[in-house]
Amino acid sequence: MISVSDALAIISQYRPVFGTKTLPLRALSGRINANPITARLTQPPFDSSAMDGYAVKVADVGSAGAKLNIIGEAPAGAPFDGTIKTGEAVRIFTGSLVPKGADHVIIQEHVTRSDNQITVNTPSLLARNIRKAGQDFALDDTLIPAGTRLDWRHIALIAAANIAEIEVIKTPNVAILSNGNELKDPGSAISKGQIVNSNPYALAALIESWGGVATILPVANDSVESITKRITQSSEADIILPVGGASVGDHDHMKPAFSGAGLDLKFSKIAVKPGKPTWFGTLGKQRVLGLPGNPASALVCAHLFLKPLMGVSTGETRSAKLLSPLTASGPRETYARGRVDDGEITLFPKQDSALISPFPEANALIQIPTNAGPWKAGETLNYIAL
């Protein structure tokens, strides 16, 4: 049985290579960029007006009553070609290129126009209302590091940098394999001794929220032959995710079936609670991460181990204060369901590995280290945000 940190190190070492593909802007949401994104232009590309008004020399508009002659107009996309001299102004609009000689835009509400002349009503003492070229970013600036999961904020930046398409990491394909004669699909008639097979649907939703493609395989019955058939059907998957059948009972056939298919087992148990039976290995180019059948164990361990195996960061580990005391911990690193609000941790009283009902209210997995504590209210623990 290995530690959580050792398990993560092995998973990192054997993370699959998914390859890359080029996608246009409209297809980038939720994808991960394969390379750093660098700007192909300077933004703004020129000194531009931040307001509708008149481009002037600030020295000419420092007193009320000053009069300036309008010598032209500079609408967006049609710059004024001349140079502004003392006592002159050019009508300008938001986003227009600021003409040569101007160092200030006086807003239209601060002047009165009469024919081709303006009179200053509200003086300006400082040069303002000009967006300088490059104040957002410059040509060849690195805007987004490689490995970023892209959302609307990144896409806005990519588009503004004059980039129409980028190279992204291909979407991981994960095949979910459940095993058990007692398992029935949701909506089935449930007989005595049978249970609803809820795990694949929750796991598929997680996989898709992390940018993967999930395939739910038909449930394998309790035999090596049935599981082997499902393994064969998963030949196109990058990751196979067996769920259940990983203990040492007479009807736990998952590991023997994968072993017979050629699995190179890297570890078989983790000192984690919930989720001790979690296992991992390689099957040629495929990766196999076995999760326990208990729902809480499967979902917690998916966050801890499947997410990084897919190449997605589990996020920054944060800390918060306990609202209530906590007893000393045991030899397994625990990830308890709970809530963190305003920097304070509420641990849920129900932590059984078979329970699903705590998840809708949970927004964090609280990390409880091994053989430590007890903790008083107000002491801190780390957590992973859900």
C-alpha positions in Angstrom: 0.0 0.0 0.0 1.5 3.3 -1.1 0.9 6.9 -0.1 -1.2 9.4 -2.0 1.9 11.4 -3.0 3.6 8.2 -4.3 0.5 7.2 -6.3 0.3 10.7 -7.8 4.0 10.5 -8.8 3.5 7.2 -10.5 0.4 8.5 -12.3 2.3 11.5 -13.4 5.1 9.3 -14.8 2.7 7.2 -16.8 0.3 9.9 -17.9 -0.8 9.1 -21.5 0.3 11.3 -24.4 -2.9 12.4 -26.1 -1.4 14.2 -29.1 -2.6 17.5 -30.5 -5.0 19.0 -33.1 -5.6 22.5 -34.5 -9.0 24.1 -33.7 -10.6 27.4 -34.6 -11.6 30.0 -32.0 -15.2 28.8 -31.8 -14.2 25.3 -30.8 -11.7 26.3 -28.0 -13.9 26.5 -25.0 -12.9 23.9 -22.4 -9.9 22.8 -24.4 -6.2 22.8 -23.3 -3.7 24.7 -25.4 -0.6 22.6 -26.3 1.8 25.6 -26.6 2.2 29.0 -25.1 0.0 31.6 -26.8 2.0 34.7 -28.0 0.6 37.9 -29.4 0.8 38.5 -33.1 0.3 42.2 -32.7 0.5 45.1 -30.2 -2.8 45.9 -28.5 -3.9 48.6 -28.8 -2.0 48.8 -32.1 -1.8 52.6 -31.9 -2.5 55.5 -29.6 -6.3 55.6 -29.6 -9.0 57.9 -28.2 -10.8 56.6 -25.1 -13.6 59.1 -25.5 -15.7 60.9 -28.1 -14.4 64.5 -28.2 -11.6 66.5 -29.8 -7.9 65.7 -30.1 -5.9 68.7 -28.9 -2.7 69.9 -27.2 -3.5 69.9 -23.5 -1.7 73.3 -23.2 -4.4 74.8 -25.4 -7.3 73.8 -23.1 -6.1 74.8 -19.7 -8.5 77.7 -19.3 -12.2 78.3 -19.8 -13.0 80.3 -22.8 -10.1 79.1 -24.9 -11.0 78.8 -28.6 -9.6 76.2 -31.0 -10.1 75.8 -34.7 -11.4 72.4 -36.0 -9.1 71.3 -38.8 -10.5 67.8 -39.5 -12.2 64.7 -38.3 -10.8 61.2 -37.4 -13.6 58.5 -37.3 -12.5 55.0 -36.4 -10.8 53.4 -39.3 -10.2 56.6 -41.2 -7.3 58.4 -39.4 -6.6 62.1 -39.8 -3.3 62.4 -41.8 -2.2 65.9 -40.7 -0.5 67.2 -37.6 -2.2 69.2 -34.9 -0.6 72.5 -34.2 -1.2 75.0 -31.4 -4.7 76.3 -31.4 -6.1 73.4 -33.5 -8.4 70.5 -32.8 -9.6 67.4 -34.6 -13.0 65.8 -34.0 -12.3 62.3 -32.8 -14.3 59.2 -31.6 -13.7 56.3 -29.3 -11.2 53.9 -30.8 -9.9 56.4 -33.4 -6.2 56.8 -34.0 -4.9 60.0 -32.2 -3.4 62.4 -34.8 0.2 63.6 -34.6 0.7 66.5 -32.4 -2.1 65.7 -30.0 -1.5 64.7 -26.4 -5.0 64.9 -25.0 -8.7 64.3 -25.9 -11.1 66.8 -24.4 -14.5 65.2 -24.2 -17.3 66.7 -26.2 -19.3 67.6 -23.0 -16.5 70.0 -21.9 -16.7 72.2 -25.0 -19.2 74.1 -27.1 -18.9 73.8 -30.9 -19.9 76.6 -33.3 -19.2 75.8 -37.0 -15.5 74.9 -37.2 -14.5 76.2 -33.8 -14.8 74.9 -30.2 -14.8 76.9 -27.0 -13.6 75.2 -23.8 -16.2 75.2 -21.0 -14.4 72.9 -18.6 -10.6 73.2 -18.6 -8.2 70.3 -18.7 -4.9 70.6 -16.8 -3.6 67.0 -17.4 -3.3 65.0 -20.6 -5.9 62.3 -20.5 -8.3 60.0 -22.5 -5.7 58.5 -24.8 -5.1 54.7 -24.7 -1.4 54.3 -25.4 -0.3 51.6 -27.9 0.7 48.4 -26.2 -0.9 49.2 -22.8 -2.8 45.8 -23.0 0.0 43.7 -24.5 2.8 43.9 -27.1 3.8 41.9 -30.1 5.3 38.5 -29.1 4.2 38.8 -25.4 3.4 35.4 -23.9 -0.3 35.8 -23.1 -1.3 32.3 -22.0 1.0 29.5 -20.8 0.8 26.0 -22.3 -1.5 23.6 -20.5 -4.3 26.1 -19.7 -7.9 25.0 -19.8 -9.4 27.7 -22.0 -12.6 29.6 -21.2 -14.2 32.8 -22.4 -11.5 35.0 -20.8 -8.6 33.2 -22.6 -10.6 33.2 -25.9 -11.1 36.9 -25.7 -7.4 37.4 -25.4 -6.5 34.9 -28.2 -8.9 36.7 -30.6 -7.6 40.1 -29.6 -4.1 38.9 -30.3 -5.1 38.3 -34.0 -5.1 34.5 -33.7 -7.8 32.5 -35.5 -6.8 29.0 -34.5 -4.4 27.2 -32.1 -3.1 23.8 -31.4 -4.8 22.0 -28.5 -4.3 18.7 -26.7 -6.6 16.0 -28.0 -9.6 15.1 -25.8 -8.9 12.1 -23.6 -11.2 9.2 -24.3 -12.2 7.3 -21.1 -14.1 4.0 -21.1 -16.0 3.3 -17.9 -16.3 -0.4 -17.0 -18.6 -1.5 -14.2 -18.7 -5.1 -13.0 -21.3 -6.9 -10.9 -24.2 -9.3 -11.3 -26.2 -7.1 -8.8 -25.9 -3.9 -10.9 -28.9 -2.6 -12.8 -29.2 0.5 -15.0 -31.1 3.5 -13.6 -34.8 3.2 -14.3 -34.8 -0.6 -14.1 -37.1 -2.7 -11.9 -34.9 -3.5 -8.9 -35.3 -6.9 -7.3 -34.1 -8.1 -3.9 -30.3 -7.9 -3.7 -29.9 -5.7 -6.7 -28.6 -2.1 -6.7 -28.7 0.8 -9.2 -25.5 1.3 -11.1 -25.1 5.1 -10.5 -21.3 5.4 -10.6 -20.8 5.5 -14.4 -23.1 8.4 -14.9 -21.5 10.5 -12.2 -18.0 9.6 -13.5 -19.0 10.4 -17.1 -20.2 13.8 -16.1 -17.0 14.5 -14.2 -14.9 13.3 -17.2 -16.8 15.6 -19.6 -16.5 18.5 -17.2 -12.7 18.0 -17.3 -12.7 18.1 -21.1 -12.7 14.3 -21.8 -15.0 12.0 -23.8 -16.7 9.3 -21.6 -17.9 6.0 -22.9 -20.1 3.9 -20.6 -19.6 0.3 -21.4 -22.3 -2.4 -20.8 -22.0 -3.8 -17.3 -19.8 -6.9 -17.1 -21.0 -9.8 -15.0 -19.0 -11.5 -12.3 -16.7 -13.5 -14.6 -13.2 -13.0 -16.1 -14.6 -13.8 -19.6 -17.3 -11.0 -19.4 -14.8 -8.4 -18.2 -12.2 -9.5 -20.8 -14.8 -8.9 -23.5 -15.4 -5.4 -22.2 -11.6 -4.8 -22.2 -11.5 -5.8 -25.9 -14.3 -3.3 -26.6 -12.2 -0.5 -25.0 -9.3 -0.8 -27.4 -9.8 2.7 -28.7 -9.8 4.4 -25.2 -6.9 6.3 -23.8 -7.9 5.4 -20.3 -10.0 2.4 -19.1 -11.7 3.1 -15.8 -12.8 -0.2 -14.1 -15.2 0.5 -11.2 -15.6 -2.1 -8.5 -14.5 -5.7 -8.4 -11.1 -4.7 -7.0 -11.2 -6.4 -3.6 -10.1 -9.9 -2.7 -13.5 -11.7 -2.6 -14.4 -14.8 -4.6 -16.3 -12.7 -7.1 -13.8 -9.9 -7.6 -12.5 -10.6 -11.1 -11.5 -7.2 -12.3 -7.7 -7.4 -11.7 -7.4 -11.0 -12.8 -9.1 -10.2 -16.1 -6.8 -7.2 -16.8 -3.8 -9.2 -15.7 -4.8 -11.8 -18.3 -5.1 -9.1 -20.9 -1.5 -8.0 -20.3 -1.8 -5.4 -17.6 1.5 -4.1 -16.1 0.3 -3.3 -12.6 2.0 -0.2 -11.0 0.3 -0.2 -7.7 -2.7 -2.1 -6.1 -3.7 -0.1 -3.0 -3.4 3.5 -1.7 -3.3 4.6 1.9 -6.3 6.9 1.3 -9.7 7.1 2.9 -12.0 6.6 1.1 -10.6 4.6 -1.7 -7.9 2.2 -0.4 -8.6 -0.4 -3.2 -7.7 2.1 -6.0 -5.2 0.5 -8.4 -3.3 1.6 -11.5 -1.4 0.0 -14.4 -0.6 0.2 -18.1 -2.0 -2.0 -20.9 0.2 -1.2 -23.9 -0.5 2.5 -24.7 -3.6 2.5 -22.6 -3.8 3.4 -18.9 -6.0 1.6 -16.5 -7.2 3.2 -13.2 -9.3 0.9 -11.1 -11.7 2.7 -8.7 -13.6 1.2 -5.8 -17.3 0.4 -6.3 -18.5 2.4 -3.3 -19.8 5.7 -4.8 -18.0 8.1 -2.4 -14.8 6.2 -2.9 -15.1 6.3 -6.7 -16.0 10.0 -6.9 -13.3 11.2 -4.4 -10.6 9.1 -6.0 -11.7 10.3 -9.5 -10.9 13.8 -8.3 -7.6 12.8 -6.7 -6.3 10.4 -9.4 -8.3 10.4 -12.6 -8.2 14.1 -13.0 -4.4 14.4 -13.1 -4.2 11.2 -15.2 -6.3 13.1 -17.8 -3.7 15.9 -17.6 -6.0 18.3 -15.7 -4.8 20.1 -12.6 -6.6 19.3 -9.4 -6.3 23.0 -8.5 -4.5 24.9 -5.8 -4.5 23.4 -2.3 -5.9 26.0 0.0 -6.3 26.2 3.8 -9.2 27.2 6.1 -10.1 27.1 9.7 -12.1 24.3 11.4 -15.5 25.4 12.8 -15.5 22.4 15.2 -12.9 20.2 16.9 -11.7 17.1 15.0 -10.4 13.9 16.5 -6.9 12.5 15.7 -6.5 10.7 12.4 -5.4 7.2 11.5 -2.8 5.7 9.1 -4.6 6.7 5.9 -4.7 10.2 4.4 -8.4 11.2 4.5 -10.3 13.4 2.1 -13.6 14.2 3.9 -16.5 15.9 2.2 -17.5 19.3 3.6 -18.0 22.9 2.9 -15.7 25.9 3.1 -17.4 29.3 3.4 -15.7 32.5 4.3 -12.5 30.7 5.2 -14.2 28.3 7.6 -14.5 24.5 7.3 -17.7 22.5 8.1 -17.1 18.8 8.0 -20.1 16.7 7.2 -21.1 14.1 9.8 -21.8 11.5 7.2 -18.6 10.2 5.6 -19.4 6.6 4.8 -17.9 5.6 1.5 -21.3 4.3 0.2 -23.1 7.6 0.7 -23.9 9.9 -2.3 -26.3 12.4 -0.6 -23.5 14.6 0.9 -22.1 15.5 -2.5 -24.6 18.1 -3.6 -23.9 20.3 -0.6 -20.1 19.7 -0.6 -17.8 22.2 -2.2 -14.5 20.9 -0.8 -12.6 17.7 0.0 -10.9 18.4 3.3 -7.4 16.9 3.5 -6.7 15.2 6.9 -3.1 14.0 7.2 -2.1 10.7 8.6 -1.5 10.0 12.3 -2.0 13.6 13.3 -4.3 15.7 15.5 -6.5 16.1 17.3 -7.4 19.6 16.1 -9.2 22.4 18.0 -11.8 24.7 16.5 -9.9 27.5 14.7 -6.9 25.4 13.7 -6.3 25.1 9.9 -6.5 22.2 7.5 -5.9 22.1 3.7 -8.7 21.4 1.2 -9.2 20.9 -2.5 -12.1 22.9 -3.9 -14.7 20.9 -5.8 
